[in-house]
Amino acid sequence: MKENNNENFNNIDNNELIKNFNQAKKDLKWAENNYQFAQSVEAIDYYIYQIKASQAKFDNILKQIKQLGKVDVVQEN
């Protein structure tokens, strides 16, 4: 299964990787900003969930970038 994942990583071009990285970064920042202003228990719970999900997505994309040796893609931004 890991070999299949590596094949998927190789199919992602630099532009797509940059786009995914930037979107994940925006999503995480959005969730963190909205958490700061949440006033109800439900909203706080929702934003905590969003932060965890966004962080997991961001970490996964960063892991892909590192595995492909394309750290320069991240350093551009």
ZARO-671837 format. One line per field, with one value per residue: x, y, z of N, C-alpha, C in turn; residue number from 1; chain. Coordinates in steps of 0.05 Angstrom, whole numbers, always signed. Example, Ala and Ser with C-alpha at 12.3 -4.5 7.8 and 13.67 -1.06 7.14 Angstrom:
residues 2
n.u	+264  +257
n.v	-114  -45
n.w	+156  +142
ca.u	+246  +273
ca.v	-90  -21
ca.w	+156  +143
c.u	+264  +258
c.v	-66  +1
c.w	+156  +157
nr	1  2
kette	A  A
***
This chain:
residues 77
n.u	+16  +40  +74  +38  +18  +64  +68  +23  +40  +81  +53  +33  +42  +88  +59  +8  +20  +40  -7  -42  -13  -14  -69  -82  -53  -80  -131  -120  -103  -150  -185  -160  -162  -218  -231  -211  -249  -296  -357  -396  -404  -412  -392  -338  -323  -331  -292  -245  -246  -241  -190  -158  -167  -150  -97  -78  -85  -50  -1  +3  +8  +56  +90  +87  +113  +164  +179  +183  +225  +220  +226  +239  +195  +161  +191  +190  +144
n.v	-24  +25  +33  +45  +94  +125  +126  +156  +205  +218  +232  +281  +346  +402  +451  +436  +415  +461  +491  +459  +460  +515  +523  +489  +515  +564  +545  +526  +572  +602  +571  +575  +630  +639  +608  +638  +677  +652  +642  +610  +545  +504  +528  +534  +480  +463  +494  +475  +423  +434  +458  +415  +379  +410  +417  +365  +355  +393  +375  +326  +341  +369  +328  +298  +333  +334  +280  +277  +308  +362  +410  +461  +481  +495  +534  +576  +604
n.w	+0  +15  -28  -68  -50  -55  -110  -122  -100  -135  -180  -172  -193  -186  -185  -168  -119  -92  -94  -62  -14  +0  +4  +47  +87  +89  +105  +156  +183  +179  +211  +261  +270  +272  +316  +358  +364  +375  +410  +432  +463  +426  +379  +393  +400  +347  +319  +343  +324  +269  +268  +284  +241  +197  +211  +208  +153  +132  +154  +129  +74  +77  +92  +45  +11  +33  +26  -28  -36  -46  -18  -30  -55  -14  +11  -24  -14
ca.u	+0  +57  +84  +17  +18  +87  +61  +5  +56  +96  +34  +26  +62  +95  +38  -13  +31  +40  -35  -52  +0  -24  -97  -81  -43  -103  -152  -111  -103  -179  -197  -147  -173  -246  -231  -206  -273  -319  -369  -412  -390  -413  -373  -311  -319  -329  -266  -225  -247  -230  -161  -145  -169  -133  -69  -72  -82  -25  +21  +4  +19  +84  +103  +90  +133  +190  +185  +190  +249  +212  +223  +241  +167  +150  +208  +183  +120
ca.v	+0  +48  +38  +58  +122  +139  +130  +179  +229  +225  +242  +309  +364  +423  +471  +424  +413  +488  +499  +444  +470  +541  +520  +478  +536  +583  +532  +524  +600  +609  +557  +586  +657  +638  +597  +659  +694  +635  +649  +588  +519  +490  +540  +527  +452  +462  +504  +456  +401  +445  +462  +388  +369  +426  +411  +338  +358  +408  +357  +306  +353  +375  +302  +291  +351  +325  +254  +282  +325  +387  +429  +487  +489  +508  +557  +598  +618
ca.w	+0  +15  -55  -83  -41  -67  -138  -123  -95  -159  -200  -166  -202  -168  -182  -152  -92  -81  -90  -39  +10  +6  +13  +74  +105  +92  +121  +184  +193  +182  +234  +285  +274  +280  +343  +377  +367  +380  +435  +443  +466  +400  +360  +402  +392  +318  +310  +352  +304  +244  +272  +283  +214  +180  +218  +197  +125  +128  +160  +108  +50  +83  +91  +17  +0  +42  +14  -56  -36  -58  +3  -43  -62  +10  +17  -42  -4
c.u	+17  +68  +63  +15  +41  +82  +42  +20  +70  +79  +26  +48  +67  +73  +15  -5  +31  +11  -47  -39  -11  -53  -98  -72  -66  -125  -145  -112  -132  -191  -185  -158  -201  -249  -228  -230  -298  -330  -385  -395  -389  -394  -344  -304  -315  -301  -243  -223  -234  -199  -147  -145  -151  -104  -61  -68  -56  -1  +25  +16  +49  +101  +107  +112  +161  +198  +193  +215  +244  +208  +225  +214  +156  +165  +202  +161  +124
c.v	+25  +54  +52  +88  +137  +144  +154  +205  +238  +236  +271  +327  +387  +443  +461  +422  +440  +496  +485  +454  +497  +540  +509  +498  +556  +571  +532  +552  +609  +597  +569  +614  +656  +626  +619  +676  +678  +641  +627  +563  +504  +501  +534  +499  +449  +471  +487  +433  +410  +449  +435  +376  +384  +421  +384  +340  +372  +391  +336  +317  +359  +349  +293  +307  +341  +298  +257  +298  +352  +409  +458  +498  +505  +534  +581  +615  +628
c.w	+0  -12  -72  -75  -54  -97  -141  -118  -120  -181  -195  -176  -182  -164  -165  -123  -78  -75  -65  -13  +19  +16  +42  +95  +110  +110  +151  +197  +198  +207  +260  +291  +284  +308  +364  +383  +372  +408  +448  +445  +440  +380  +367  +394  +362  +308  +319  +332  +278  +245  +270  +255  +195  +186  +207  +167  +118  +132  +139  +82  +54  +82  +62  +4  +8  +30  -15  -59  -49  -37  -8  -51  -39  +15  -1  -31  +23
nr	1  2  3  4  5  6  7  8  9  10  11  12  13  14  15  16  17  18  19  20  21  22  23  24  25  26  27  28  29  30  31  32  33  34  35  36  37  38  39  40  41  42  43  44  45  46  47  48  49  50  51  52  53  54  55  56  57  58  59  60  61  62  63  64  65  66  67  68  69  70  71  72  73  74  75  76  77
kette	A  A  A  A  A  A  A  A  A  A  A  A  A  A  A  A  A  A  A  A  A  A  A  A  A  A  A  A  A  A  A  A  A  A  A  A  A  A  A  A  A  A  A  A  A  A  A  A  A  A  A  A  A  A  A  A  A  A  A  A  A  A  A  A  A  A  A  A  A  A  A  A  A  A  A  A  A
***
